[in-house]
Amino acid sequence: MLGPVILAASRSDRMRRLISAAPVTKQVVDRFIPGETVADIVPIIEDLTAKGLELTMDVVGEDITAPEQATAARDAYLALIDHLKALELGEKVEMSVKLSMFGQALDGGHELALANVRPVVEAAAAIGTTVTLDAEDHTTLDSMFAIHEELRKDFPQTGCVIQAYLFRTEADARRLAASGSRVRLVKGAYKEPAEVAYQQKHEIDKAYVRILRILMEGAGYPMIGSHDPRLIAIAQELAHKAGRKLDEYEFQMLYGIRSEEHLRLAAEGHRMRVYTAYGTDWYGYFMRRLAEKPANLRFFLRSMVSKG
């Protein structure tokens, strides 16, 4: 029940100021966002890859208000790619981008976002890795899928994200599974109305399994974005039934959540990719992590009480 409230707070400037000012906030944020700069994050990349894990990197930030901010977002990812080039990790470290950060919601936003993200995708390909387009609220998805389709003409390895709680997603999955693209399936972390999305957890879980079956039986490369032990077990079963080898799909989980499970799956031979965010504009990302899982909110509140 608190999830929608927290998601609403993620859009509130007043709540942003209150939470950012709390002395304990940085300590808790560090659990999910381990650095603010590329220099901060390079040791994290080296440590996780040395443990057999792979990563997808997210420079946090969204809801920009000016084209100059979109250009800055592009440049932040290009700077990250320059550092990754020196590490020579190839596809072990890819990137995730939110098109809102590249100007999607501004005037002429579709064309602006495409123009800003293309150099990032091109630079990623040049060092042997790729980019996945994150899904945001349902009003942005037609634009995101159109940009995804355009990018794949030159960079077919470009991935995208679909969200199980949206009614439209089963149809999207069928289209994408037939295309050979890389598709990350998540439950969904935005506040969506009942007209477009399932509202109950059991409905979302059932939709997740239906969509995952479509992806596993299709021609694409499924990426299972979930921390749910039951869904992880179901994914393994569906992959086995579909005749997929261990390198023909992967699991993805957030940095700071179920870290021991990351290592367990990697030790079993699975591709396990850790979604790792960094940067200074952390508020929206952090609030969605709290909304997704009650345990995250309890952790935050306990920390505030213990430090109060």
BELHU-V56393 format. One line per field, one symbol per residue. phi: phi as a letter, one per 40 degrees, with the letter a starting at -180 (. if undefined). psi: psi as a letter, one per 30 degrees, with the letter a starting at -180 (. if undefined). Layout:
# BELHU-V56393
phi = ???
psi = ???
This chain:
# BELHU-V56393
phi = .cddccccccbccccdccccccdcdddcdccbbcabbcdccdccdccccccgcbbbcbcciafcbadccccccdcccccccdccdccfbfccbbbbbbcdcchdccdgcccccccccdccccccccbgbabbcccbcccccdcccccdcccccbbcccbabbbccccccccccccccccgccbcbbchbbcbcccbacbbdccccccdcccccdccccccbcbccabcdcccccccccccccgccccbaacbbcdgbfcccdccccccgccbbbcbbahcccdcccccccccadccccdcccccccbc
psi = ffeeeeeeffgkeeeeeeeefkefeeeeefefjglfleeefeeeeeeeefgglllkkjjkkahlfkeeeeeeeeeeeeeeeeeeeffhfbffjakkkkfefggeflkgeeeeeeeefeeeeeeeefggaakkjkkalfffeeeeeeeeeeefefiffkllklkffkefeeeeeeeefffglkkkklekgljklfffkkfkeeeeeeeeeeeeeeeefafajkjjjkgjeeeeeeeeeeeeefgklfggllkklkkfkheeeeeeeeffglkjkjjjkllfifeeeeeeeeeekeeeeeeeeeeeeff.
